Amino acid sequence: MILAEFIRFDRITKFYGPLCVVENLDLGIDKGEFVSLLGPSGSGKTTLLMMLAGFEQPTSGNILLDGTAINDVPTHRRDMGVVFQSYALFPHMSVGENVAFPLQMRGMGRAEIEGRVKRALDMVQLSAFADRRPSQLSGGQQQRVALSRALVFEPRVVLMDEPLGALDKQLREQMQLDIRDLHRRLGLTIVFVTHDQSEALTMSDRVAVFNKGKIEQIGTPRQVYDEPATRFVAEFIGETNLVEGVVEAVEGEEATVRLPSGAQIVSAVSGSVSSGQPVFLSIRPERVDLSETRGDARNCLETEVTDSVYQGDHLRVQLQNAAHPLIAKLGRRSREFPPGTRVYAGFSAGDCRVIAP
């Protein structure tokens, strides 16, 4: 349950020598919230996490936890559990001993440690593996041990830095669901760093999209996917068709955009645009319908199929309009159109988004 803002990054800037990796960043995270920091390598997301953990210090600005600045609080006193991609398990210790380690460092009694370790391993369904060494476990099991160790001392915040990056696709997707389930059952506050958009969309309450040390957009998974605020967000999260045009008119939350081909498109608007302004249209490929006859879609473009590829769960169809290429993703049972077929690409105004350059 989300109660109140719990973590606050207040005008955080971080330099490494002359290089600015985080610039004047503001971000608030509520108690019990799962927030993913999503972006490409070098965008500043891991640096921000390391500053929250206490492994790095901001050049300027304050980090607050529950209203109190923690810039000068040592890492071990911040009461945060950390999970890394590398697992960081002690190979000479059993699973149970690995999980018990942070409790021993806190000077807890033996009975308390045993009870907490059992509960923590139960949470990740590894109680039966308490006496095994990490080398006897699969990658997914080792990551669950690392997660269990991060949770065992009941931290105020759980930080995860690309924790699923070393797992294969099937294990990674299962761990996404496991972590999401733990978050919901325990009401954890989780800050999760990833470059994988699927991870961020699957697990998060909100996603902060990073680019060059700044947050380009923050919102729910649906908001950042369906309502990208910038070209970078539209292109980084999922696949999109980006089409150039000029705004002809704006009415309420919709704009009419003229394309280089002369076609007019009615689209929802992200931000503020005005008549005569050059813009981009972002159209997700899975929102495009194809037909050999002009349907009743609000927007319809004449195109020609140049290629069609079966990709298991969908057909990826490449199209060429008079002025620009397009991509459509159709359900796997959809009709296949051979190259050279003239088709109409239709989509609603709500499935298209105007983005200012």
N, C-alpha and C positions, 0 to 999 in steps of 0.2 A: 504494500500500500504506500503510495507516494504522499508524504506528509508536508515537507517544507524544504526550501533550498538548504542543502547540506554542505556542498562544496562550491567554492567561489574562486575562480581565477580572475583577478582584478588587474587589468592592464598589464598583463605579463609580457615581458620582452626577454629574449635570450640570445646572446651573442656567443659564438665560438670565434675568438679573435675578431677579425673584421666581418665575419659572416653572421648575418641575422637569420636565425632559424625559426624563431617565434616572434611575431611583431604585434605589440600592443593588443594582446588577445584578452577578450572578456568572455567568460562562460560560467554559467551556473548549473549545478546538477542537484536535483532533489533527492531527499532521503528515500531509499528504496527504488531508485530509478536505475535502469540499464541504459547507459549511454555509450555508443561506439564512436571512436575517433577514427574516421575513415579517410584515407588519402594515399597517394603514391609515395614511394620511398623518398625521403628527404623533405617531406612536406611539414614536418614539425610535430607530428602526432606522438611519436615515441618520446621525443624530448619533453613534451608537456607531461606525459605520464611519469617519466623519470623525475621531473620536478615535483610532482604530486607525491611520489614515493619518498622523496628526500635524497635520491641518488645524484641529483643535479640541483643547482641553485639558480633561480632567475636572476638575470642582470638587473631588472627593475620590475616593480609590481609586487603584489601580495597574493599569496594563496591562503584561503581561509577554510577551515574545517569547523562546521557548526558555529560559525561566527567568530572564531578565534584564528588569528594569523599563525601559520605554522612554518614560516620560512626558516626560522632558527631552531625548529624542533628536530632532533636527530631522527634518522630513519626508524630506528628500533622503538622509538617512543610515539610514532604516529599511528600505531595500531591499525596497520594495513596489511592485508594478505596480498602477496604478489605471485603471479603465475607466468612463467616465461615459456617461450617456444621450446627451449632446450631441456625442459623438465627440471633440471638442476637437482636431481635426486642423488643421494649419497650411495654409491655402488656397493660399499661394504656393509651397509645397514639393510635390515629387512624393511618391508613395506611399513609394518607397524612402527618400527624405530624411526623411519623417515618422518612419519606423520607426528610422532611424539616429540621430535626434536625441538620445535618452537616452544612447546610446553615446558620441556626441561630447561630451556634457556630462560624461561620466565619463573623458574623455581617452584613449579607446582608439585604437589604431593603425588605419590605413586598411584593411589586409588583414583584421584581426580584425572590423572593422565590416562589411565587405562579406560575409564569411562568415556572420556572425550574422544580418544582414538577410535574406540568401537563405534561411537555415534558418527564420527566423521567418515569412517570407512563404510558404514551402513548407507550413508547418504549417496555414495558413489558406487554402491553395490560391489564392494571389494573386500568384505569382511573375511571371506574364505581365503584371501591371499595375504593375510597379515604377516605370515612367516616367510614369504618368498622374498627373493632379492629382485631388485628392479630389472636385472638382466633376464629374468625368467618371465617377464611380462611383455605383452604386445605394446606397440606405441600408444594405442588408445588407452590401455590400462595404466601405463606409466603417466600419461597426462592426467588421468583421473586421480592417481595418487598425489600428483603435484597439486591438483585442485583441492583434494582432501586436506593436504598439509596447510594450504592457504586458509582453509575454513576452520581448522580445528581449534584455534584460539579465539574464535568468534570475533573477527576483526570488524571495525566500523565500516571499512571500505575494502572491496576486493578489486585489485588491479590486474589486468591481463594484457600481456604484450605479445601479440601474434601467437597465442597458445596452440592453435590448431594447424599452423603452417607446415609442420613436418609430417602430418598424417595424410594417408591416401583419401581419395574423395569420399568413399563410403564411410570410413571412420570419422572423417571431418564432419560430415552431415549428421551423423548420429550424435557426436559430441555437441554440436550446435543445439540439438534438441535437449540433450542432457543438461547443458548449462542453463538453457532457458527455463527448464523445469525447476532446477535448483533455485534460480532467481525468484521464480514465482512462489515456490513453497516456503522459502526462508525469508523473503522480503529483503534480499541483499541489495546493497548499493554497489553497482559494478561499473567500472570504467574499462572499456575493452578497446584495444588498439588493433586495427586490421587494415590491410590493403584490399581485402576480399569483399566486394560489395554484397555478395550473397550472404556471407556471415553477418554483416551489419544489418541487412534488411530482415533476416530471419529472426534475430535474437533481440533487437534493440527496442526500447521505448522511443528513443530519439537517436538520430545520427547527425554528427557534426562532420561535415565534409571539409577536409583540409587541403589547402593548396598554397605552396610557397610561404608557409609560416602563418597563414591566416585562415579563418573559418569562412568559406564561401557561402555556406548555407547550413542551418541547423533546423531540424524538424523531424516529424515522424517518418518512418520508412516510406509510407505512402506519399507523404508530402515531397520528400526529396526525389522520389522516382517520378511521380506524376506531375509535380509542379516545380521543376528545376528553376532556380532563380538566375543561374548563369549558364553560359555555354559550357564552361568546364564541368559543372555538375551534371548537365545533360549528357555529356560525352563520357564522363568517368563512371557514372552509375548506369549500368546496362548499355544496350546498343540503341542508337537513335538515328533518325534521319534529320539532318540539319539542312534546311533550305533557306536561301537568302531571299529577301523581299523588302518591300517598302510599305509602311503603314498608309492606308488610304483614309481610314476613318476609325474612330474609337467610340464605342457605345457601351457604357456600363463596364462590365468585366470582359468584354469581347472586342476584338479588333478585326477589321477587314484588311488583308495584306495582299498586295499585287505582286505576283512572281515575275521573274524575267520573261517567262513564256507568255505573260499577259493574263494568266489565270488568276482568279481571285479566291482567296482562302479566308474563311471566318474561323478565328481561333481565340481560345482563352488567353488571358494576358498574365504574365508574371511581372510584377513591378509596374512602373509608370512609363508609358510610351505616348507619343503624339503623332499627329498626322504629318506625313512626309519623312518620318524617321526610318532609316535603314535598320532592319531587324533580322533575326533568324527565327525560323519556325522549327520547333522540335517535335517530331512525330515518331512515337515508338513503333517499331516494325510490327509488333503483335497486335497493334490497334488498327492496322490497315487491312481492309477487305478487298478482295479481287473479284471482278466479274467481267464477262465479255459484253454485258449490256450495262448501260448507265442505270445505276440503282437510285434509291431515294436518299443516299447519304448526303449530308449537308455540303460536304466537300468532295469533289470528284475530279481526278486528274487522269487524262489519257496517257497511257504508258505502253511500253512494249517489253515483254519478258526477254531478258538476255541470258538468264541461267536459272536453274532450279535444283536445289540440293536437298536430299532427304537426310535429316539429322536426328532420326530416332523419334523424338517427341514432337517434332515439327518439320515443316518444309520451309526452307529459306529461299525466297524468290528474289532475284535481282531484277530490277526494272530500270528502264530508261525513259524519262520524260523528255519533252522538247528541250528543256534547259538544264536538267539535273538528274542524277541517278537516285533511285529509291530502293529500299529493302522492305519486303513484307515477310512476316513469319506466320505461316498458316498451320492450323491443326493437322496432325499427321494423317488424318482421314480425308483431308481436303483434296479436291481435284488438283491434279498436276497440270500445269500449263507448259507446253513445250516452248523452247526458245523461238522467238519470232511472233508469238501470239500477241495480238493487241488486246489489252485489258484496261478496265477502269479501276483505279485505286481510290477507294472511298474511305472516309473517316469523319468522325463527328468533330464539332468545334471543341468539345471538352477533351478530346483525345489529341489535341494539338496545342502547343504552347508557344506564345510569342516571347522571345528573349531579346533584350537589348544587347548590342555588342559590348 
